């Protein structure tokens, strides 16, 4: 029985991977990515640069950090890059065949359907909505210097208000306490350190 290794493949079939964590760290990389995503990504960027290989138990991931590289992959050459592997299959089982997991013409169709939401005018309007909601929250909360504040609960209420205004045109700021209390995770909303 023959065994094929990367070294035994012809040079034309080998895929050169960018620099990254050593392969024996596969399990550790996976755990760190799940638990400390941002610090791991920052470390990889600082250590290896804008294009990094992260070996995981789901296979190697290629991470692109620089905006020019992201534009090259996502916008200018998206048909040259396919989403695949075990991690994509697992996501597909969980999330379905949406923009995050889809490929090809079906992905392009879905992207074009959602594209108007991300038009510059829409983004500006959402930015204004966030600023107005923040100002209204600041006035409603009556925050004073040195005042103790449950930031998690306050930011949850503010986020709820922004999302409800953006999606439904409904101002929920006056009703945030009732909505958060009715949440199935009300124990989280009431948490005090």
C-alpha positions as CSV (number, residue, x, y, z in Angstrom):
1,X,0.0,0.0,0.0
2,X,1.5,3.3,-1.0
3,X,1.4,6.4,1.2
4,X,1.4,9.9,-0.3
5,X,3.1,12.7,1.6
6,X,3.4,16.3,0.7
7,X,7.1,15.8,-0.2
8,X,6.2,13.0,-2.6
9,X,3.8,15.1,-4.6
10,X,5.0,16.8,-7.8
11,X,5.9,20.4,-7.2
12,X,2.9,21.4,-9.5
13,X,0.5,19.7,-7.0
14,X,2.0,21.1,-3.8
15,X,0.3,24.0,-2.2
16,X,2.6,26.4,-0.4
17,X,1.1,27.6,2.8
18,X,2.0,31.0,4.3
19,X,4.0,31.0,7.6
20,X,2.3,30.2,10.8
21,X,2.1,28.2,14.0
22,X,4.0,24.9,13.9
23,X,1.8,21.8,13.0
24,X,2.3,20.1,16.4
25,X,0.3,22.9,18.0
26,X,-3.0,21.9,16.2
27,X,-5.0,21.1,19.3
28,X,-3.7,24.1,21.3
29,X,-4.4,26.4,18.3
30,X,-8.0,25.2,18.2
31,X,-8.6,25.7,21.9
32,X,-7.0,29.1,21.9
33,X,-9.0,30.2,18.8
34,X,-12.2,29.1,20.6
35,X,-11.4,30.7,23.9
36,X,-9.1,33.7,23.2
37,X,-9.8,34.6,19.5
38,X,-8.7,38.2,19.5
39,X,-5.5,37.7,21.5
40,X,-4.5,34.8,19.3
41,X,-5.2,36.7,16.1
42,X,-3.2,39.7,17.3
43,X,-0.3,37.4,18.3
44,X,-0.3,35.7,14.8
45,X,-0.4,39.1,13.0
46,X,2.5,40.4,15.1
47,X,4.6,37.2,14.7
48,X,3.9,36.1,11.1
49,X,2.6,39.2,9.3
50,X,-0.5,39.8,7.1
51,X,-0.9,36.3,5.7
52,X,-0.8,33.4,8.2
53,X,-1.5,29.7,8.3
54,X,-3.2,28.5,11.5
55,X,-3.2,24.7,11.8
56,X,-6.4,23.5,13.6
57,X,-8.1,20.2,14.2
58,X,-10.4,21.1,11.4
59,X,-7.6,21.6,9.0
60,X,-5.3,24.5,8.2
61,X,-6.9,28.0,8.0
62,X,-5.3,30.8,6.0
63,X,-5.8,34.1,7.7
64,X,-5.6,37.3,5.7
65,X,-5.2,40.4,7.9
66,X,-4.3,43.3,5.5
67,X,-7.2,45.1,3.9
68,X,-5.6,44.9,0.5
69,X,-5.4,41.1,0.9
70,X,-9.0,40.9,2.1
71,X,-10.2,42.9,-0.9
72,X,-8.2,40.6,-3.2
73,X,-9.8,37.5,-1.8
74,X,-13.3,38.7,-1.0
75,X,-14.0,41.3,-3.7
76,X,-11.7,41.1,-6.7
77,X,-11.1,37.3,-6.9
78,X,-13.8,35.6,-4.9
79,X,-14.4,32.9,-7.5
80,X,-10.8,31.7,-7.1
81,X,-11.3,31.0,-3.4
82,X,-13.7,28.3,-2.3
83,X,-15.1,27.7,1.2
84,X,-14.6,24.0,2.1
85,X,-13.3,21.5,4.5
86,X,-14.7,20.1,7.7
87,X,-15.1,23.5,9.4
88,X,-17.3,24.8,6.5
89,X,-19.3,21.6,6.5
90,X,-19.9,21.9,10.3
91,X,-20.9,25.5,9.9
92,X,-23.3,24.6,7.0
93,X,-25.0,22.0,9.3
94,X,-25.5,24.7,11.9
95,X,-26.1,27.8,9.8
96,X,-27.5,26.4,6.5
97,X,-26.3,27.4,3.1
98,X,-26.0,31.1,3.6
99,X,-23.4,33.8,2.7
100,X,-20.9,32.5,5.2
101,X,-20.9,28.9,3.9
102,X,-22.0,29.2,0.3
103,X,-19.9,29.2,-2.9
104,X,-20.2,30.1,-6.6
105,X,-23.3,31.4,-8.4
106,X,-25.6,30.7,-5.4
107,X,-23.3,32.8,-3.1
108,X,-23.2,35.6,-5.7
109,X,-27.0,35.6,-6.0
110,X,-27.3,35.8,-2.2
111,X,-24.7,38.6,-2.0
112,X,-26.5,40.6,-4.6
113,X,-29.8,40.3,-2.7
114,X,-28.3,41.7,0.5
115,X,-26.1,44.3,-1.1
116,X,-28.6,47.2,-0.9
117,X,-28.5,47.0,2.9
118,X,-24.8,47.9,2.8
119,X,-25.1,50.8,0.4
120,X,-23.3,53.9,1.6
121,X,-26.5,55.8,2.3
122,X,-27.8,52.9,4.5
123,X,-24.5,52.7,6.5
124,X,-24.6,56.5,7.1
125,X,-28.3,56.2,8.2
126,X,-27.4,53.4,10.7
127,X,-24.4,55.5,12.0
128,X,-26.8,58.4,12.6
129,X,-29.3,56.0,14.3
130,X,-26.5,54.7,16.6
131,X,-25.4,58.3,17.5
132,X,-29.0,59.4,18.2
133,X,-29.7,56.3,20.3
134,X,-26.5,56.8,22.3
135,X,-27.4,60.4,23.0
136,X,-31.0,59.4,24.0
137,X,-29.5,56.6,26.3
138,X,-27.1,59.0,27.9
139,X,-29.9,61.5,28.7
140,X,-32.3,58.7,29.9
141,X,-29.7,57.0,32.1
142,X,-28.8,60.4,33.7
143,X,-25.2,59.2,34.2
144,X,-23.1,61.2,36.7
145,X,-19.3,61.0,37.2
146,X,-18.5,58.4,39.9
147,X,-21.9,56.7,39.5
148,X,-21.9,52.9,39.6
149,X,-23.3,51.3,36.5
150,X,-24.1,47.8,35.3
151,X,-22.5,48.3,31.9
152,X,-23.5,44.9,30.5
153,X,-27.2,45.6,31.2
154,X,-27.0,49.2,29.9
155,X,-25.2,48.2,26.7
156,X,-27.7,45.3,26.2
157,X,-30.5,47.8,26.5
158,X,-28.9,50.2,24.1
159,X,-28.1,47.5,21.6
160,X,-31.7,46.2,21.8
161,X,-33.0,49.8,21.1
162,X,-30.7,50.3,18.1
163,X,-31.6,46.9,16.6
164,X,-35.3,47.4,17.1
165,X,-35.2,50.9,15.6
166,X,-33.1,49.7,12.6
167,X,-35.2,46.7,11.8
168,X,-38.7,47.7,13.0
169,X,-38.6,51.5,13.5
170,X,-39.6,50.9,17.1
171,X,-38.1,52.9,20.0
172,X,-37.6,50.4,22.8
173,X,-35.6,52.6,25.2
174,X,-38.5,53.3,27.5
175,X,-39.4,49.6,27.6
176,X,-35.9,48.1,27.9
177,X,-36.3,47.0,31.5
178,X,-39.5,45.0,30.8
179,X,-38.0,43.5,27.6
180,X,-34.7,42.5,29.4
181,X,-36.7,41.1,32.4
182,X,-38.8,39.0,30.0
183,X,-35.6,37.6,28.3
184,X,-35.2,33.8,28.8
185,X,-31.7,34.7,30.0
186,X,-32.9,37.2,32.5
187,X,-30.4,35.8,35.0
188,X,-27.7,37.2,32.8
189,X,-29.3,40.6,32.6
190,X,-29.5,40.8,36.4
191,X,-25.9,39.8,37.1
192,X,-24.1,42.1,39.4
193,X,-20.4,41.5,40.1
